[in-house]
Amino acid sequence: MRLWLALALLAVGVPGMAATRVVSLAPSLSEMVVELGASDLLVGRLDAGEPLPELAHVPSVGGYGQLDMERVVSLQPDLLLLWPGSVGVAQREQLRRLNIPTYSAEPKSLSELAEQVQALAIALNRPERGHELATQWRARLAELREQYHRDTPLRVFYQVWDQPLYTVGGGQIISDALAVCGASNVFADLHLPAPQVSIESVLQRNPEVIIAGTQAQLTAWKAWPQIDAVKHGRLLLLSDKGLERPSGQMIEATAKLCQQLSITP
């Protein structure tokens, strides 16, 4: 075995051999396993909406905040894929005590996502495919950054939810997607992944563009015509929910976001 492959496997606790029974506790990581051509290794996955066709046969181990620990153990995984936010603190501690090798990922940027696919590919014994994907993603990101660069970035408010009002913080990968598109998150100074904010704080930061997931959420902002985004009709309906799942498909979801931002009035 190549030395670099052995070291990568040891990094996730797999002594000298690639995983053969994988349980994914993050839909984004499940998608990445498919992108790596390794869905045959998945023996369990966390539910979150409609899965990819390649994952329809993979047994569920529960949903967000409702992980079935007995089911996880019964599947005898030799590798767990974890996004920390998908499993509660108490259950993460239970998983830790099981001493099952774990690959944990929470990329803060799209560049980190490319690094992540390479690391995961090594653990799944798909290093060539991981290198190929990472190379493609980096090239696409460089292309988007060049195409949509702005000397003065657009100030954007990205709305996650309305009651209460939530957005994304500066350390969240969506904030980096905005930067790729020549925009800046008006709440980039907040460090929580999904901080709760007030309407008053949005008014104060006066975004030039507001992005939301439903038309009703956007329409509600028309009650504050003093906001630049409202004044100039820059209320954008998010066209691709894939922007909120950090796997390879997020790269093209970012490209769609860039296109939307580039044609704002």
HUJO-V471860 format. One record per helix or strand of 2 or more residues. SS is the DSSP state (A for helix, B for strand). FROM is the first residue (numbers start at 1). TO is the last residue. If there is no record, write none. Layout:
ss:SS from:FROM to:TO
ss:SS from:FROM to:TO
//
This chain:
ss:A from:3 to:11
ss:B from:22 to:25
ss:A from:27 to:35
ss:A from:39 to:41
ss:B from:42 to:45
ss:A from:53 to:55
ss:B from:62 to:63
ss:B from:66 to:67
ss:A from:69 to:74
ss:B from:79 to:82
ss:A from:84 to:86
ss:A from:89 to:97
ss:B from:102 to:104
ss:A from:110 to:123
ss:A from:127 to:147
ss:B from:154 to:158
ss:A from:173 to:180
ss:B from:183 to:185
ss:A from:199 to:205
ss:B from:209 to:212
ss:A from:215 to:223
ss:A from:228 to:231
ss:B from:235 to:237
ss:A from:241 to:244
ss:A from:249 to:262
//
